[in-house]
């Protein structure tokens, strides 16, 4: 039995359906992420799990117990808020001790447990400070320590890294993963940042317009997006318009509009004639002056339209004969050379047949 | 050059309020301090500050001696203090829920509600106090209904006007907006996420109020308390109109000294004591308020 069962949950605000018939099972000890653009319903779903909002239909069960009608203060679920919501009139110690006091924990124990919690988040000696005297990263750690101190069944995190700068984010991500592993509390994490979701999660639910589009491990979400939205939302992706031709074994022919036939991985044996897109990650597209010919390899000639030099990699935008554009990503790892092609150069692009897969509309 | 300009700007901005304070606060207080050490004039007012016979400064501590030797005046101060304190507490009890209601109502309604709170200021202060004279008077529907009601349970009819009760009603009524506004200004700024966090971490409504909302609102409470307590301490019009002989406050005595008895030095002494008290209380409120973190 899953720790958190969300069954057919729907939430409407007037005419707007924020969460539309969502069902999810989240296992104990899991780091689960709700990922989606703003307005996709992820925060509404989180607020319903916390108890601040109630579903119009469906139910939420935690550890076998139906949460309907149970107010947030009576749920053994804590939240790390986006703004951290630290109490400004309390010291770090008092903030962290707050849930213990609310649970009427014996005063003699509180001091010791707060001390341990401070140690866990590397804030020893900061207990007497006020939140206004802390940096963004420290505030975030206090918020996490406060939410974890009385070991909730479930920790909800609402974009807890959004307020941190890019450099700090990475180290905080590693800390979060370590902390989650160490204490084994189930995390439900909300974010709109796909790289955050890929880096942190055991599983990700990609949401759009109130619905769950795909639930999978990060590598599956990235490598095998189920539909156009997921492919486009997670990372960069070439989405090449076309329709299915003949299918045979693990291969299918796809007729790309204005370009010609290519071979793609056949996953679900779709019917010929179906229209859709071929999803192709830029890092799987090879670019060169003369690419070898092979049956496993789709190859086209084109011209470099433009390129983006990003330091570690260069993204080339190659225009094929029919006008279709393909992005190819090339690592800048060759010694002594910073880039290989200029805009206007005649090049060839190609990809292995199993690099692309077809998503019907 | 830039430094000079900067200094000029400072004076342009800081100058007018400073001049205002000098002319309308420092100067009158100074005049009052001097007056409190002078002799009363033969026909009221003040006697000349330089003696007509000797030509020397003619000052005395006689009025202060009178104040400290007659316990009556200290008693009056204590009574006024009690009136002002009770008024402040009642105002706080009424204003807090009201301010909270306004602060938590939808944004588009808030301005209207605040307008309703300050609406009484649009009519004359004395007229509003006279209105209470009618409401609390023996002929009013309210008092007649009250007396009918308590008559049914066998009690003697009461008269409300010209009692300490009437004074408190008047004081609370007049000062209530001064408590509501600073409280509202404070409560409106509270981050609602803090209450969500408190609830999420296990606090019920009662604990959310006492552990989060109230401590964070203390600067507003101190500001409102100072704005109610200090004017209430020195007021004379309300006890004059509603209080009768029993409900007299120190403000009435000061007014009497200047207008009726025409003993200006003694009136100045009483004013001095009142001013010192007011400054001490405002200072205390500011001190306690600053120690609170917001």
Interface residues (C-beta under 8 A of the other chain):
Chain A: X50 X52 X71 X72 X73 X77 X78 X79 X81 X83 X85 X86 X87 X88 X89 X98 X99 X102 X103 X130 X132 X146 X147 X150
Chain B: X191 X193 X194 X196 X197 X198 X199 X200 X201 X202 X203 X204 X207 X211 X212 X215 X216 X292 X293 X294
